[in-house]
Amino acid sequence: MTGLHGTAGIDEAGRGPMIGPMVICGILMDSQKLYELKKIGARDSKTLSHPQRLRLKEKIESLASRILIRTVSASDIDRLRQKTTLNEVEVEEFATIAKELKPQKIYLDAADVRADRFGERVGALSGLASRGTIIVSEHKADSKYPIVSAASIIAKVERDSRISEYHKKYGDFGSGYPTDPKTVTFVRDLVRNRQKLPPIVRKSWDSVRKIIEDETSQQSTLV
């Protein structure tokens, strides 16, 4: 394990929304400091309020040896999905972060239905598997391992910050998720008024395509 140090965790925020980027965060820590993450209350970002995440973000930043963030924009997701899957995009982004962090042990929140396959792919692409890094790849790792919880918190705060910026530019479209009526109404109104969808909208998303199809169908019946 020459050149490998500490323990890392990687997670993403924004895999499923129809608007906005996917943000991937990797955190590297001295293995002896991991207990401090539990002490400060680091847990799955989805169970925390925005103010709680902001407070924890500062504490995590003071504990971490390194924090790396990679952002995949909505337009990049649309472009990449023409030739690959979102799972593969995540594998490549996770591997890039893992390669740079060079941990002795790494915990991954697996995107693949087969968590072991996801870990094997990240390990192979990053070159860490051959270097002896211990790779733990599991579903819901963000609720099991504080190092992954910490990564999920940073990723979520970063995505929320981007969404807040987009609200200023495009208006309040809500969270960006297809379960949010405000988000659906925002996209539907644009399509209905025959306005071009902004680059922050994932045009390759099924939920967006369905809105386009529904509105096109309704407009054609009115002609």
C-alpha positions in Angstrom: 0.0 0.0 0.0 2.9 2.4 -0.8 1.6 5.9 -1.3 -1.8 5.2 0.1 -3.1 7.1 3.1 -6.2 7.2 5.2 -9.9 6.4 4.6 -12.1 7.9 2.0 -15.8 8.0 1.2 -17.6 9.0 -2.0 -21.2 9.8 -2.6 -23.4 11.8 -5.0 -26.3 14.2 -4.8 -28.7 14.8 -7.7 -28.7 11.5 -9.5 -32.5 11.5 -10.1 -33.7 15.1 -10.7 -34.9 16.4 -14.0 -33.3 19.8 -13.4 -29.7 20.6 -12.3 -26.4 18.9 -12.0 -25.2 15.7 -10.3 -22.6 16.5 -7.8 -20.1 13.9 -6.6 -18.0 14.4 -3.5 -15.0 12.4 -2.2 -13.6 12.9 1.3 -10.3 11.7 2.6 -9.6 11.5 6.4 -7.0 10.2 8.7 -8.4 6.8 9.8 -7.8 7.7 13.4 -10.2 10.7 13.1 -13.1 8.8 11.7 -14.8 8.5 15.1 -15.1 12.3 15.2 -17.5 12.2 12.3 -19.9 10.2 14.4 -19.3 12.6 17.3 -20.4 15.6 15.3 -23.5 13.8 14.0 -22.6 13.1 10.4 -25.4 11.0 8.9 -27.2 10.6 5.6 -27.8 14.1 4.2 -31.4 13.3 3.3 -32.3 13.0 7.0 -30.9 16.5 7.8 -32.3 20.0 7.3 -30.5 22.6 5.2 -29.2 24.5 8.3 -27.9 21.2 9.8 -26.1 20.4 6.6 -24.4 23.8 6.5 -23.2 23.5 10.1 -21.9 20.0 9.5 -20.2 21.0 6.3 -18.0 23.4 8.2 -17.1 20.8 10.8 -16.4 18.1 8.1 -14.1 20.6 6.3 -12.1 21.1 9.4 -11.7 17.3 10.0 -11.0 16.2 6.4 -7.5 15.8 4.9 -8.9 16.4 1.4 -12.3 17.1 -0.2 -12.8 16.7 -3.9 -16.0 17.7 -5.8 -16.9 16.9 -9.4 -20.0 18.3 -11.0 -21.8 16.8 -14.0 -24.1 19.4 -15.6 -27.6 18.6 -17.0 -26.3 19.2 -20.5 -23.3 16.9 -19.9 -25.6 14.2 -18.6 -27.8 14.5 -21.8 -24.7 14.3 -24.0 -23.1 11.4 -22.1 -26.3 9.4 -22.0 -26.3 9.2 -25.8 -23.4 6.8 -25.7 -23.4 5.4 -22.1 -25.5 4.9 -19.0 -25.7 7.2 -15.9 -24.2 4.3 -13.9 -21.1 4.4 -16.1 -20.9 8.1 -15.7 -20.9 7.7 -12.0 -18.3 4.9 -12.1 -16.0 7.1 -14.1 -16.5 10.1 -11.8 -16.1 8.0 -8.6 -12.9 6.4 -10.1 -11.4 9.8 -10.9 -11.9 11.0 -7.4 -10.7 7.8 -5.8 -7.5 7.8 -8.0 -6.7 11.3 -6.7 -7.4 10.6 -3.1 -5.3 7.4 -2.9 -6.8 6.0 0.2 -5.9 2.8 2.0 -9.6 2.0 2.4 -12.6 3.5 0.5 -16.3 3.4 1.0 -18.6 3.9 -2.0 -22.3 4.4 -2.2 -23.0 2.1 -5.0 -25.2 3.2 -8.0 -25.3 -0.2 -9.7 -28.0 -2.7 -8.8 -25.0 -5.0 -8.1 -23.0 -3.1 -5.5 -20.0 -5.4 -5.8 -19.8 -4.8 -9.6 -19.8 -1.0 -9.0 -16.9 -1.4 -6.5 -14.9 -3.6 -8.9 -15.4 -1.1 -11.8 -14.2 1.8 -9.6 -11.3 -0.2 -8.3 -10.2 -1.2 -11.8 -10.6 2.2 -13.4 -8.9 4.1 -10.6 -6.1 1.5 -10.4 -6.6 1.3 -6.6 -7.6 -2.3 -6.6 -4.3 -3.4 -8.0 -2.5 -1.1 -5.5 -4.2 -2.9 -2.5 -6.9 -0.4 -1.5 -9.7 -2.1 0.4 -12.9 -1.2 -1.4 -16.3 -1.3 0.3 -19.1 -0.8 -2.1 -22.6 -1.0 -0.7 -26.1 0.4 -1.3 -27.2 3.0 1.2 -23.6 3.4 2.4 -24.5 7.0 3.2 -26.6 5.7 6.1 -24.1 3.1 7.3 -20.7 4.8 7.2 -20.1 8.3 8.6 -17.3 9.0 6.0 -19.9 8.4 3.2 -22.5 10.5 5.1 -20.0 13.3 5.2 -19.5 13.1 1.5 -23.2 13.1 0.9 -23.6 16.2 3.1 -20.9 18.2 1.1 -22.4 17.0 -2.2 -25.9 18.0 -1.2 -24.9 21.5 0.0 -23.0 22.0 -3.2 -26.0 21.0 -5.3 -28.4 23.1 -3.3 -26.0 26.1 -3.8 -26.2 25.5 -7.6 -30.0 25.2 -7.5 -30.2 28.4 -5.6 -28.2 30.2 -8.3 -30.4 28.8 -11.0 -33.5 30.1 -9.1 -32.1 33.6 -9.4 -31.6 33.2 -13.1 -34.6 31.1 -14.2 -37.2 31.6 -11.4 -38.2 29.3 -8.6 -38.7 25.9 -10.1 -38.5 24.1 -6.8 -36.1 21.2 -6.0 -35.6 20.0 -9.6 -37.0 16.6 -8.8 -39.9 15.0 -10.8 -41.8 14.4 -7.6 -41.9 18.2 -7.0 -45.1 19.8 -8.5 -43.4 23.1 -8.8 -40.6 21.6 -10.9 -43.1 19.8 -13.2 -45.1 22.9 -13.6 -42.0 24.9 -14.5 -41.1 22.5 -17.3 -44.7 22.1 -18.5 -45.2 25.8 -18.8 -42.1 26.2 -20.9 -43.1 23.4 -23.3 -46.7 24.7 -23.4 -45.6 28.2 -24.3 -43.2 26.7 -26.9 -40.1 28.2 -25.2 -36.7 26.5 -25.4 -35.9 24.4 -22.4 -32.8 25.9 -20.6 -29.6 23.9 -20.4 -30.3 23.1 -16.7 -33.1 20.8 -17.7 -32.2 17.2 -18.4 -33.9 16.8 -21.8 -33.0 13.0 -22.0 -34.9 12.3 -18.8 -38.1 10.2 -19.2 -40.1 12.6 -16.9 -39.1 15.5 -19.2 -39.8 13.6 -22.4 -43.3 12.6 -21.1 -44.2 16.3 -20.4 -43.1 17.1 -24.0 -45.1 14.2 -25.5 -48.2 15.1 -23.4 -48.1 18.8 -24.4 -47.4 18.1 -28.0 -50.3 15.6 -28.1 -52.6 18.1 -26.5 -51.6 20.9 -28.8 -52.1 18.8 -31.9 -55.6 17.9 -30.8 -56.4 21.6 -30.5 -55.3 22.4 -34.0 
